[in-house]
Amino acid sequence: MPDERKHTIFVIDDDASVRKALSRLLRSAGFQVETYLSAEQFMEREHFQGFGCILLDIQMPGLSGMLLQQKLIRADYRFPIIFVTGHGDVSARTQAMQRGAVEFLAKPFDDRELLRVIEVAFQRERN
């Protein structure tokens, strides 16, 4: 099993069923997972010092995924971000990618594709 499996994946999505499904998938693949129902809830946690990746919904009540990405950049919180959304458009995808997002996956997405993208994110983090 690759070293990436020791990394923590932060799932931030207001949909409980999505958080649960992603958590199960990622844990079954050997990852450590933390889930958050909002961007605000994630921002309340202590600054994480390890290696990780953020799976982030774009549309949530309160602080959107796009705004969270901007806040994290300003706070020098440089984890790779993978957007997972059912509400993406070309403009949002372009903005997210220009700000350094690893990928922008539309829900529903293939589990194998998500795991592949997470591997890319961890490779990017090592470099």
N, C-alpha and C positions, 0 to 999 in steps of 0.2 A: 504494500500500500504506500503511495507517495507521501512525502513529508507534508504536502499541502493539507492532508486530512487532519493535521493537528491545528490548523487554523480555525478561527471562529468566524462563522457567517452570521451576520446580523440581518434578520428579515424584518422589514418595516412595511406593514400593510394594514390598512384598517379593516380588511375582510378576515374574520376569524377562521373561516374555512380555508382560505389561501395560506394563512400563517401555519395552520395545523398541517396541511398537505405538504407544504415546503419543508417544514420542520421534520416531518416523518421521512421524506425523501432524502434530505441532507444527512440526517442522523443515520439512516440505513446505509448511506454511502460512506459513513465514518467521520463526518464532520461534527464539530461542536457547533451548536446553534443557540442563538438568543433571538427571541421574537419580541416585537414592539408593535402596538396598535396605532401609534402615531409618531410623527417626526419629533414632536415635543417630548414624548416619553423617552425616545432614544437620546435626545439632547440632555435629559436629566441624569443620565447614567454618567459615572465617572469616565474620564477620558481613558480609553482602552490603550494599553501600552504594547499589546502583542501584535500578531499578524492576523489580518482579517479581510473580509470582503462584505460589502453591503448590497443586499437585494432590496431594492427600493421601488415602491409603488409611486406612480407619478401624481395621481389624484387622490388626495385624502382630505378629510375635513381639517380645518386649521392650516398648518404649515404644509404646503405641497412638497412633493418629492423634488421638484426643480428648485424650490426655495431652500430646502434642506441641503441640496448639493451646493448651492452658493454659500450658505452658512458654513458648511464643512470646509470648503476651500478657503474662506476667510479665516477660519480658526486653525488652518494648517493641519486638518484632519484628513490625511491623504490616502485613505483606504480606497481600493478600487470599488467603483459603484456599477452595479448592473441594474438597469431599470427593468421592471416587470410591470406591464400595464395593459389594461383593457381599453385605455382612453388615449393612446398615443397618436400623434399626428406627425407629419414630416417636419414641421417647424420645431416641435418639442424635441424630436429625435435629434435633429441637427444641433440644437442648442446644447442638449445633454452631451452629445459626442464631442462637440467643440470644447466643452468644459472638462473633458477627460473621462467620460463614462466609458466603460469597457464595451457595453452592448445595451441594446434597447429591445427587449423581447416582448412581443404581443401575447397577451393571455388569450386563449390557452396556448401554452408552448409545450414542446416535447421535453420530457425529463432528461433524456440523453443530451439534448442540445443545451439545456441549462447546465448540466454537469460539465460539458465541454467548455462552455463560456466561463464557468468558475475556474477551471484549470487555466484558461488563458489569463484570467484576472490574477491568479497567483503567480504565474510566470512573469507577468508585467510587474507585479509587486516586488519580485526578487531582483529585477533589473534596475 
